[in-house]
Amino acid sequence: MPEGSRAIQLWDSQVPHYMLKLFGRPSRVTACDCERISEPTVGQVLHVLNSPVIHRKISHAGGQVAEILASYPENDHLVDELYLTFFARFPDSNEKKNGVEYINSQPDRRHAAEDLSWSMMNSLEFMFNH
């Protein structure tokens, strides 16, 4: 797939792609959701935890985390936006406090936001809802 493309843009289900295969791309034989596997596999968990592909996407200079960093110079707004991006909700007061404290405690704001993003991607909430 060309860089910047989204999986939904693939019209051919036979286009080879490791991540789509790993996460259970349906064969598109029917229009039924039952073709999709919704239980996580060991391979999926290991991929999200350790994949250099995931790391490159989170740390990409033109990626969504970088755009959020550039758009939100105040850390409390940055944490709000990361929660909206990963969980489609605002953080509760404790989550926001912890996120802001973590970012403030790190020497590099960009790396701190990437770390926070990675931890959100590896949370049960993200895994079960997305």
N, C-alpha and C positions, 0 to 999 in steps of 0.2 A: 504494500500500500504506500502511496506517496506520503511524504511527511505532511502533517496537518490534516490528513484525511480522517474521517470518522468511520467506524465499523458499519454504521447504519447506511453509509453510502455504497457499500459493496452490493452490487446487483447479482453477483455470481457467488453462490455459496461454496464453490470449489476453489476459490482463490486461497492458496496456502498461507497461513499465518499462525505462528506458534501460539501466541496469546489467545487468539480466538479458539483454536483447537483445545488448548488447556482449560479454558473457562466454559467449554461446552457449547460451542456454536451449534445451533440446531441445523439439521440437514435441509430444512425448508421443503420437505416433501408435502407437508400439510400446513394449514394456517393455525394449527393448534399449539398453544403454549406447552402442551404436554411433551413436546419434543425437547424442551430445554431441561437440563439437569440443574436442580437448584441446591443440592447438597454440596458443601465444599469437599474437595479432595485434598489429599496430602500434597500433591503436586501444586495445586493452587496456593495453598498456604505457604509452602516453601518458596514459590515464585514471588509472592507478594513480600515475604520477609527478606529475601536475599537477592532478588533479581537486579542485575545492573541496568536492565531496561527500565524498571520502575524508578531506580535512582536517577537515571538520565532524564526521565520525564519530569520528575519532581524538581530537579536542579537545572533544567534547561533554561537558558537565558531568555528565550522567547516564550516560555511556558506560562501556564496559568498562575503558578505560585509567584513567578517573577512579576507578572502583571499586577497581581494583588499587592505585592510589596511596593511597587512603584505608585500605586493608586492610593495606598493607605499609610501615610507616614507616621501616624499615631498607633502605638501598639495595641491599644484597646480596640480600635476599629479594625486593625489587622486580624486580631483574634476572632472578632465577630465575623469577618468575611471568610476566614478559613473555615469556621464552623458552618457557615451557610453553604460554602462550596462542597465540603465533604459530607455533611450530615443534613443539609437542607433545613437547618434550624439554628437559632442563636444559642450560644453557650449559656448555661446557667451561671449564677454568680460565682460559684466555686471554680467552675471550669475556666471562666474568663479570668479570674484572679490568678489561677495557676498558669494559664497560658501567657498572660502579660508578665508575670514574675519570671517565668522561664526565659522569655525573649529578652527582658531587661537584664538578666543575669549573664547573658552570653556576649562575648566580644564581637561576634559577627551576626548582625540582624538577619541577613539572608540565610545563613546556615541554620540559625535558630528557627526561622519560619519553615525551612525545608524539614528540619527534624520534627517539628510539630505536625507538619503535613504527613510525614511518613508514619508517625505514631497514630494519627487519625485513620490513615489507610489500613493500619494493622489492628484497629480496634474491632471488637465484636459488633458494635453498632454499624460500622461501615460494611463489614463482611456480611452481616445478615440483611441489611437494607439495600445494598447496592451490588 
